[in-house]
Amino acid sequence: AAVKQTGDYERCCEYWFNNQLIGITDKIKKGG
């Protein structure tokens, strides 16, 4: 269970981090 929770946590962080990168990329594409 602990291992699964850790995996879920990592996926959550990765998902959030990817969304942050996408948001930053969109801002740059739109000229800030």
Backbone as XML, in Angstrom:
<?xml version="1.0"?>
<chain id="A" units="angstrom">
  <residue number="1" name="ALA">
    <atom name="N" x="0.840" y="-1.198" z="0.000"/>
    <atom name="CA" x="0.000" y="0.000" z="0.000"/>
    <atom name="C" x="0.875" y="1.248" z="0.000"/>
  </residue>
  <residue number="2" name="ALA">
    <atom name="N" x="1.915" y="1.231" z="0.795"/>
    <atom name="CA" x="2.804" y="2.400" z="0.880"/>
    <atom name="C" x="3.454" y="2.685" z="-0.470"/>
  </residue>
  <residue number="3" name="VAL">
    <atom name="N" x="3.880" y="1.607" z="-1.143"/>
    <atom name="CA" x="4.527" y="1.786" z="-2.439"/>
    <atom name="C" x="3.533" y="2.381" z="-3.435"/>
  </residue>
  <residue number="4" name="LYS">
    <atom name="N" x="2.289" y="1.879" z="-3.421"/>
    <atom name="CA" x="1.283" y="2.384" z="-4.343"/>
    <atom name="C" x="1.014" y="3.856" z="-4.056"/>
  </residue>
  <residue number="5" name="GLN">
    <atom name="N" x="0.923" y="4.221" z="-2.774"/>
    <atom name="CA" x="0.669" y="5.618" z="-2.408"/>
    <atom name="C" x="1.808" y="6.508" z="-2.909"/>
  </residue>
  <residue number="6" name="THR">
    <atom name="N" x="3.035" y="6.028" z="-2.775"/>
    <atom name="CA" x="4.182" y="6.802" z="-3.244"/>
    <atom name="C" x="4.093" y="6.994" z="-4.748"/>
  </residue>
  <residue number="7" name="GLY">
    <atom name="N" x="3.718" y="5.941" z="-5.470"/>
    <atom name="CA" x="3.592" y="6.025" z="-6.924"/>
    <atom name="C" x="2.503" y="7.011" z="-7.304"/>
  </residue>
  <residue number="8" name="ASP">
    <atom name="N" x="1.391" y="6.966" z="-6.585"/>
    <atom name="CA" x="0.296" y="7.896" z="-6.874"/>
    <atom name="C" x="0.759" y="9.323" z="-6.622"/>
  </residue>
  <residue number="9" name="TYR">
    <atom name="N" x="1.518" y="9.524" z="-5.549"/>
    <atom name="CA" x="2.011" y="10.864" z="-5.210"/>
    <atom name="C" x="2.939" y="11.374" z="-6.300"/>
  </residue>
  <residue number="10" name="GLU">
    <atom name="N" x="3.817" y="10.502" z="-6.774"/>
    <atom name="CA" x="4.762" y="10.909" z="-7.821"/>
    <atom name="C" x="4.017" y="11.252" z="-9.098"/>
  </residue>
  <residue number="11" name="ARG">
    <atom name="N" x="2.975" y="10.457" z="-9.428"/>
    <atom name="CA" x="2.190" y="10.737" z="-10.640"/>
    <atom name="C" x="1.471" y="12.066" z="-10.489"/>
  </residue>
  <residue number="12" name="CYS">
    <atom name="N" x="1.003" y="12.350" z="-9.294"/>
    <atom name="CA" x="0.283" y="13.606" z="-9.062"/>
    <atom name="C" x="1.220" y="14.777" z="-9.281"/>
  </residue>
  <residue number="13" name="CYS">
    <atom name="N" x="2.421" y="14.669" z="-8.688"/>
    <atom name="CA" x="3.420" y="15.750" z="-8.816"/>
    <atom name="C" x="3.846" y="15.913" z="-10.265"/>
  </residue>
  <residue number="14" name="GLU">
    <atom name="N" x="4.052" y="14.800" z="-10.951"/>
    <atom name="CA" x="4.469" y="14.859" z="-12.357"/>
    <atom name="C" x="3.380" y="15.522" z="-13.194"/>
  </residue>
  <residue number="15" name="TYR">
    <atom name="N" x="2.131" y="15.174" z="-12.903"/>
    <atom name="CA" x="0.998" y="15.754" z="-13.630"/>
    <atom name="C" x="0.938" y="17.259" z="-13.381"/>
  </residue>
  <residue number="16" name="TRP">
    <atom name="N" x="1.105" y="17.661" z="-12.118"/>
    <atom name="CA" x="1.066" y="19.082" z="-11.774"/>
    <atom name="C" x="2.227" y="19.819" z="-12.443"/>
  </residue>
  <residue number="17" name="PHE">
    <atom name="N" x="3.416" y="19.228" z="-12.371"/>
    <atom name="CA" x="4.606" y="19.855" z="-12.953"/>
    <atom name="C" x="4.440" y="20.029" z="-14.456"/>
  </residue>
  <residue number="18" name="ASN">
    <atom name="N" x="3.904" y="18.997" z="-15.122"/>
    <atom name="CA" x="3.683" y="19.085" z="-16.569"/>
    <atom name="C" x="2.696" y="20.200" z="-16.886"/>
  </residue>
  <residue number="19" name="ASN">
    <atom name="N" x="1.658" y="20.335" z="-16.066"/>
    <atom name="CA" x="0.669" y="21.387" z="-16.294"/>
    <atom name="C" x="1.318" y="22.759" z="-16.134"/>
  </residue>
  <residue number="20" name="GLN">
    <atom name="N" x="2.226" y="22.898" z="-15.164"/>
    <atom name="CA" x="2.932" y="24.162" z="-14.964"/>
    <atom name="C" x="3.758" y="24.488" z="-16.210"/>
  </residue>
  <residue number="21" name="LEU">
    <atom name="N" x="4.470" y="23.503" z="-16.721"/>
    <atom name="CA" x="5.297" y="23.722" z="-17.914"/>
    <atom name="C" x="4.431" y="24.114" z="-19.100"/>
  </residue>
  <residue number="22" name="ILE">
    <atom name="N" x="3.283" y="23.447" z="-19.261"/>
    <atom name="CA" x="2.385" y="23.764" z="-20.373"/>
    <atom name="C" x="1.887" y="25.198" z="-20.235"/>
  </residue>
  <residue number="23" name="GLY">
    <atom name="N" x="1.540" y="25.611" z="-19.013"/>
    <atom name="CA" x="1.056" y="26.969" z="-18.786"/>
    <atom name="C" x="2.124" y="27.995" z="-19.130"/>
  </residue>
  <residue number="24" name="ILE">
    <atom name="N" x="3.361" y="27.729" z="-18.709"/>
    <atom name="CA" x="4.465" y="28.651" z="-18.994"/>
    <atom name="C" x="4.706" y="28.714" z="-20.498"/>
  </residue>
  <residue number="25" name="THR">
    <atom name="N" x="4.687" y="27.552" z="-21.158"/>
    <atom name="CA" x="4.910" y="27.504" z="-22.606"/>
    <atom name="C" x="3.836" y="28.302" z="-23.336"/>
  </residue>
  <residue number="26" name="ASP">
    <atom name="N" x="2.573" y="28.154" z="-22.891"/>
    <atom name="CA" x="1.476" y="28.892" z="-23.530"/>
    <atom name="C" x="1.678" y="30.391" z="-23.367"/>
  </residue>
  <residue number="27" name="LYS">
    <atom name="N" x="2.117" y="30.807" z="-22.166"/>
    <atom name="CA" x="2.345" y="32.241" z="-21.933"/>
    <atom name="C" x="3.419" y="32.764" z="-22.864"/>
  </residue>
  <residue number="28" name="ILE">
    <atom name="N" x="4.487" y="31.992" z="-23.036"/>
    <atom name="CA" x="5.580" y="32.423" z="-23.911"/>
    <atom name="C" x="5.086" y="32.515" z="-25.356"/>
  </residue>
  <residue number="29" name="LYS">
    <atom name="N" x="4.310" y="31.520" z="-25.772"/>
    <atom name="CA" x="3.796" y="31.521" z="-27.149"/>
    <atom name="C" x="2.908" y="32.740" z="-27.395"/>
  </residue>
  <residue number="30" name="LYS">
    <atom name="N" x="2.184" y="33.153" z="-26.354"/>
    <atom name="CA" x="1.269" y="34.292" z="-26.494"/>
    <atom name="C" x="1.983" y="35.615" z="-26.212"/>
  </residue>
  <residue number="31" name="GLY">
    <atom name="N" x="3.290" y="35.556" z="-26.040"/>
    <atom name="CA" x="4.059" y="36.777" z="-25.804"/>
    <atom name="C" x="3.953" y="37.260" z="-24.367"/>
  </residue>
  <residue number="32" name="GLY">
    <atom name="N" x="3.813" y="36.317" z="-23.422"/>
    <atom name="CA" x="3.761" y="36.669" z="-22.014"/>
    <atom name="C" x="2.387" y="37.105" z="-21.610"/>
  </residue>
</chain>
